[in-house]
């Protein structure tokens, strides 16, 4: 029995991973957690930790196998560490079931959603695998994310699992079956009708408030990209593609993360900085590019490296910059190394960047309306999976958002598609148009309803030109943040206290 249940837990995790992009099978997630409920009936509470770890191991192996393309040690560490979250969660769930029986399942969506939110916090935060992201292909069903963020959709998916479980448990009882069918239909149709009404109203699509962007998906091989011998070739590729894109007369041209494979700010890179300035001046078009950056910090009397985006305008010698705030743990920086010095000696091929500290908003002057400046922000790669960080750029006034990323490190796996689809939620949560540019794809333009207007294949060179809608309103989520998540955590805490100390 124990071995069978351990196999069920592991395989259920694997199967749930197959409901995420690029697979358009998110509807399976509505019942994907039900096997875990059956395990509660035959297992004791303390076994929840072991079964939760095995579930997480299967899930993360199937979901995040692609990390090994970037770093084998990092991939192994992630697959072994992340299941601890589900192990703790399942221990709590199994313990609750042991104490109060099936009534605990009504609290399950709160526990699950609270766990997802807590997993997104801190320097080890990793909300990539939120169950909400199984729903990115179903735009009409997720429009209420502008109120609750993606965590509200996670709650909804979990609640459906509970309803379907009770439905299957009562197949012998006609009266209860009818009740659960009605509730399930309502739980589906209310978000769907709301979503269709919101989309149909079209209040976030102002045809007079759009800008034209051109994105350069250069598709430069990662093994070539950082080879010093090919640096001139890399810049020549971007120059050629940018001149072609400029013929479409965009308002801004976008290069991807670290497209400029040098520290543009340093004197040693003056040749390449002048090269970019020349491109901007000749095309008479502002340009955003990812680059490495290096700054002196007088407060601590040392230099620090950053993963940055820099913004060039025609006729200006100085550029503005934004330094990436959320760094990939063990990929761009070893967490806590400033407190535990021995961590600096750990070598997993990671970078040694410092996090930025400003949710920067840039000003884009439009050619055809020189007095009308547009505000925008740039989010770099990993940052796009954090709802609250993205929200802060919008709260600061950004009217459209740019996501730049590399993604070539993931190879031809599911990762580029998972990463790209996550941005759909950021668009809905803030009702903002997004231009997403990846070195090797997927590059896309997303409207404020999370609909993808333009999308590219991976590992193909492309120039993407299209219109991006400007934000014309502020959503509940943009203004107030994670109110829904805080309520879920509060309910979860009170329920757990009652189960442990009162029941």
Secondary structure, 3 states (H helix, E strand, C coil): CHHHHHHHHHHHHHHHHCCCCCCCCHHHHHCCCHHHHHHHHHCCCCHHHHHHHHHHHHHHHHHHCCHHHHCHHHHHHHHHHCHHHHHHHHHHHHHHHHHHHHHHHHHHHHHHHHHHHHHCCCCCCCHHHCHHHHHCCCHHHCCCHHHHCHHHHHHHHHHHHHHHHHHHHCCCCHHHHHHHHHHHHHHHHHHHHHHHHHHHHCCCCCCCCEEEEEEEECCCCHHHHCCHHHHHHHHHHHHHHHHHHHCCCCCEEEECCCCEEEECCCHHHHHHHHHHHHHHHHHCCEEEEEEEEEEEECCCCEEEEEEEEEEECCCCCCCEEEECCCCCECCCECCCCCCCHHHHHCCCCCCCCCCCCCCCCEEEECCCCCCCEEEEEEEEHHHHHCHHHHHHHHHCCCCEEEEEECCHHHCCCCHHHHHHHHHHHHHHHHCCEEEEEECCCCCEEECCCCCEEEECCCCCCEEEEEEEECCCCCCHHHHHCCHHHHHHHHHHHHHHHHHHHCC
